[in-house]
Amino acid sequence: MSGYRDTSNFDPYAGSTYGRPLRPFNWVQWTGVGFIAAGILVLVAALADQLKVIDLGAKDLIPMSTSLCVIGSLFVGSRREQISAEDSAERRRRALIGAAIGLAICAIVAIAILSFKGA
């Protein structure tokens, strides 16, 4: 088809931009809150074990606590509100500014490390 030109700017692979989790929470989101609470409790127990307040043996509970928190956050974020195009542009602008600041800090730290090591 010579002369065909797509002018609609339609992107079939573009995802929707979603905001914060919808409220009130449904049962799936409350299950996620329960998983996050359980993960925090396991993390506190691991910290108490490291401080020798309680004895849990040789069990490493950090991977289990982080897994519970990640699974819980997936459940909580399962239902999100859609945000407008203006809010999406604002979020994108803030993310780019944050990334630029983070990159500048990393560069300063790398230069400081190299200068103090004498490399």
C-alpha positions in Angstrom: 0.0 0.0 0.0 2.0 2.9 -1.2 0.9 6.2 0.3 -0.6 4.7 3.5 0.4 6.7 6.5 -0.9 6.1 10.0 -1.8 9.4 11.6 -3.7 8.2 14.6 -0.7 7.8 16.9 -2.3 4.6 18.3 0.1 2.4 20.3 -1.4 -1.0 20.9 1.3 -1.9 23.5 1.0 1.3 25.6 -0.1 0.5 29.1 -2.5 2.5 31.2 -1.1 4.7 33.9 -2.5 3.9 37.3 -2.5 5.9 40.5 -2.9 4.9 44.1 -4.9 1.8 45.2 -8.7 2.3 45.1 -10.4 2.7 48.3 -12.3 1.2 50.1 -10.2 -1.9 50.0 -11.8 -5.1 48.8 -11.1 -8.6 50.3 -8.0 -9.1 48.0 -6.4 -5.8 49.1 -7.1 -6.6 52.8 -5.4 -10.0 52.3 -2.4 -8.1 50.9 -2.4 -5.9 54.0 -2.4 -9.1 56.1 0.6 -10.4 54.2 2.5 -7.1 54.7 1.7 -7.2 58.4 2.9 -10.8 58.7 6.1 -9.9 56.8 6.8 -7.0 59.1 6.2 -9.2 62.2 8.6 -11.8 60.8 11.2 -9.0 60.1 10.8 -7.8 63.7 11.3 -11.4 64.9 14.4 -11.7 62.8 15.7 -8.4 64.3 15.0 -9.6 67.8 16.9 -12.8 67.0 19.9 -10.8 65.8 19.8 -8.7 69.0 19.6 -12.0 71.0 16.3 -11.0 72.6 14.7 -14.3 71.4 16.3 -17.5 70.0 15.0 -18.7 66.7 17.9 -21.1 65.9 19.8 -20.9 62.7 16.7 -19.9 60.6 17.2 -17.0 58.2 13.9 -15.2 58.2 14.8 -12.1 56.1 13.9 -13.8 52.7 10.6 -14.9 54.0 9.7 -11.5 55.4 10.6 -9.7 52.2 8.6 -12.3 50.2 5.6 -11.8 52.3 5.8 -8.0 51.9 6.2 -8.2 48.1 3.3 -10.6 47.7 1.2 -8.3 50.0 2.0 -5.2 47.9 1.0 -7.1 44.8 -2.4 -7.8 46.3 -2.9 -4.3 47.6 -1.9 -2.8 44.2 -4.3 -5.2 42.3 -7.0 -2.5 42.0 -5.7 1.0 41.1 -7.4 4.2 40.0 -6.6 5.7 36.6 -4.9 9.0 36.6 -5.4 11.9 34.1 -2.9 12.8 31.4 -1.9 16.0 33.3 -1.1 14.0 36.4 0.8 11.4 34.4 2.9 14.1 32.8 3.6 15.6 36.3 4.7 12.2 37.6 6.9 11.6 34.6 8.5 15.0 35.1 9.1 14.3 38.8 10.6 10.9 38.0 13.0 12.4 35.5 14.1 15.1 38.0 14.6 12.4 40.7 16.6 10.2 38.3 18.8 13.2 37.3 19.4 14.1 41.0 20.2 10.4 41.8 22.6 10.2 38.8 24.4 13.4 40.0 24.7 12.0 43.5 26.1 8.7 42.2 28.6 10.6 40.0 29.8 12.7 43.0 30.2 9.6 45.2 32.1 7.8 42.5 34.4 10.7 42.0 34.9 11.0 45.8 35.7 7.3 46.1 38.2 7.4 43.2 39.9 10.5 44.5 40.2 9.1 48.1 41.6 5.8 46.9 44.2 7.5 44.8 43.2 5.7 41.6 
